[in-house]
Amino acid sequence: MKIHILEPSIFLPQLASRQAAGIPGITPTEEKDGNLPDIVKSGSLHEFLVNLHEGYGPVVSFWFGRRLVVSLGTVDALKQHINPNKTSDPFETMLKSLLRYQSDGGNVNENHMRKKLYESGVTNSLQSNFALLLKLSEELLDKWLSYPDSQHVPLCQHMLGFAMKSVTQMVMGSTFEDDQEVIHFQKNHGTVWSEIGKGFLDGSLDKSITRKKQYEDALMQLEYILKKIIKERKGRNFSQHIFIDSLVQGNLNDQQILEDSMIFSLASCIITAKLCTWAICFLTTSEEVQKKLYEEIDQVLGKDPITPEKIEQLRYCRQVLCETVRTAKLTPVSARLQDIEGKVDKFIIPRETLVLYALGVVLQDPSTWPLPHKFDPDRFDDESVMKTFSLLGFSGTQECPELRFAYMVTTVLLSVLVRRLHLLSVEGQVIETKYELVTSSKEEAWITVSKRY
């Protein structure tokens, strides 16, 4: 049985009383492992949290090893806990911890400055590499146009390839114009990502010398590539602005630049790949939504290619992507460490408690999202719905930079593909979901395409 999340620094055992501070939930199944056997039995942390919140309500507790964990599973509970002045991103905080990097270090001013660097990095790398992104999207379109109508297209494989090619060049530069470099990066990325997604939580990584060595070697190779690029970009001007340039130009030390560029390159590759995959999957199952998206693209762009300025006008496309994130539960869990004692509803959350945001549970809550399992981009017409989505970190000022990056890349790709192609589902295919740090399909998702003209 695979298990899909976490251990390291914010997950290390604490010597705490086994009483869960009066918060409803379950007692440890085992002294040493806490509720780990229950998580394994559920299939993933997300599925475990769904069951836990169904049984015990919006604020629940369980045990990760000897550490008390509190999970929040409604918009109202999250509203009481999220501090809008806290500028570190909970998804990145979790990733840094999984990689054994310094988690959530730095004061408010430093975190604010890093957030600004990230924002300018995303904006400038997209602006500077827009022609490249368009070119890679058109290359994929040409490939799909060459297929006969009935040919099955391996969507996950193609989207991962597209994301790896585009993200590596926009984040790390021209080294990745070479396909062999992209393939090498993708292999190491896959090893690291799968281990931080499952191997840490079930303890299996530490029990397997071979796997641990493969993981450490892959991480070391990724760090070596990044260090080399950071060194090359320091104190020099290049015509192509990449994401790393914004970090290099900021007031960060070398270790911070390395950690931040590692987190961004790891997460943005996978979030972009999965957002593209799920968006196309949902479009193939909803002819009406696809038709409406095509009409907007046609109306806004006419015969012209997409530009950075035009992206803002593709409002319905943004709604499609927001609804994709919600329906797919794209990032089902994020985490924060409770730095001072806090309160949610009538429950006191002790200092040093690990607090999970059960986003996958919140995104399917029928009291917030009527008909939660229906793919309906029109729900985001409502400004209050957009406000809620923003609060959860999926839009607006709280949006994580990797997701903002993925929204832009996916918008460009959809504008190129939907304009020329009908995207169609394969009859009888059932796509099962695998819930890890980023949600994916268990097996390959197949589609077919047919030409509009």
Disulfide bonds with the S-S distance in Angstrom:
none
